[in-house]
Amino acid sequence: MVTEQVRITPSGGVRDTRTLPSDATQETTQEAREIKVELTATAYPGVRELRWFHENQDTIASYKGLWIAIRGEKVVASEPTFEEVHDRVLEMGLAEALIVHVPDDMTEWDHLLA
């Protein structure tokens, strides 16, 4: 019998490992080797972007009325429509960017940033 364990690695990835009981046969060991999978999913996607967004409202304010895409700790694209910024982000290979509309009146966000 093969048991499954999933743990979050220090790098933020998720590792799926299969462990074998002490009485495992050679065939079972080979089967476990073939099905071992390592995923590269990042734990908590978007947290870094949201933190930067919250801490850099002065920078964000310069994009009033635009849709912006944030990846990591910077704005990587800004356009007047969601579709345009989304297309630019996909062209750059940054599908996981955070996309937000910056209102003309920044006081609309007061309740979010308190």
ABEGO torsion letter per residue (X at the ends): XBBBBBBBBAAGBBBBBBBBBAABBAAAAAAAAAABBBBABBBGBGAAAAAAAAAAAAAAAAABGBBBBBBEABBABBBABAAAAAAAAAAAGBAABBBBBBBABAAAAAAAAX
